[in-house]
Amino acid sequence: MKDYELSVLFHPDLEMNIDPALDKVKKIIEQNGGKITKEEAEGKKRLAYSINGQDFAIYYYFNLELPADAPAKLSSVFNITDEVLRYLLVRVDERKAKLEARRKEAKKSNEEDTEEKGE
């Protein structure tokens, strides 16, 4: 299973009742053998250009683990899902993710060292 990032733009009219649409997306991911490792809601934002006559969308981001054949299946299902205005599914570069994790650890240890010296 490989790591992916999924960005989903939901129809703005779903703002008050986003749960059914969100559950539908989660169910599609799980039916195709995927596992959601992280979910982040960004809320309603203005779009840079209109999509299907809409100027706003509700943004959600997911980190996923998917089998090799799942991205194609997800794409075909999301293309016909009414609640989803747009989506973007990209594979996470493992080398880059490891490098970023090392940088965060180094920064954290540097901050701890600075705090100890300051005391």
N, C-alpha and C positions, 0 to 999 in steps of 0.2 A: 504494500500500500504506500502511495506517495502523498506528500503534503500539497495541499492546494489552498488558495485564497479565493473566496467567492464574495463578490460585491453584488448586492441586489437592490434595485430601485423599485419600490412598490408604488402603486397608484396613490395619489395624495388623498383621495376620498376615503381611503381605508384608515386614516389617522386615528379615528375614534375606536375602530374595531379591527386592529391589525392582527390580533391573535389567530383567527382562522387562516389568514393568508400565510402567516409565519409558520403555523403548524403544517400547512400544506407543503411549504418549501422543505421543512425539516423531514416530513414524511417521504417526499420524493428523494431526498438525499439518502435516507436510511433504507428505502426500498431498493436502491441501487448499490447497496453494500457499503455506503459511506458512514463515517463517524464524525460528528461535529466536536472539535476540540476547544473551540472558542467562538463566542458570539458577541457582537458589539453593535449596539443601536446608536446611530448618529442623529436620528431624528429627521424632521422635515427641513429640506433645504431647497433653495431656488436653483433651477437648472440653468446651465449656460445657454441652452437653446431649447425650444419646445420639442417635446416628444409626444406624439399622438395628441397634440393640442394641449398638453399639460405643461405648465411652467414650474411646477414644484414636484418633488418626489420624496418618499420616505426612504432613507438610506439604512441598510443593514450590511454588516460585514461578518463573514464566517471564516474560520480556519477549519479545514477539513482533511480527513484522510480518506482517500478513494482508491479503489482498485483500478487497474489499467483501462478497463472498458467503460467505466462509469462516466467520465467527462463527456463522451459523445452522447450517451443516453440522457444525461442531465440537460445538455444543450437542446436536444430534440424536445424534451418535455417543457423546459422553460420558455421556448419559443412560442408555444401554444397556450401558455398559462396567462389568463386575463389579468390577474393581479400584478404581474411582474411587467413593469415598463421596459427595463433593461437589466442585463446582468453581465458580469465579467468573471470568468473562471480562469485563473492562471496558476501554473505550477510554481511552487516555492523553490528557489534555488537553495539547495542544502548547504552548499559552501558559504553562500552569503549569510544564511541564517546562523551558521556556526560562528562566523566571523563577528556578526553583530552581538551574539551571546558573549563571546570573549571580550569584546569592547565594553559591554555593560559590566561584566565582572571586574575588569581592570579599572573602570571608572569608579565603581563602588569601593574597591579596595583602596584606591587613591584618596577617596573622600574620607574613608575610615582612618587612613594614616594621617591625613591633614587634621582631623578632629583630635586624634591622640596627641599630636605635636602641639596643638593649640591649648591643651589643658594644662 
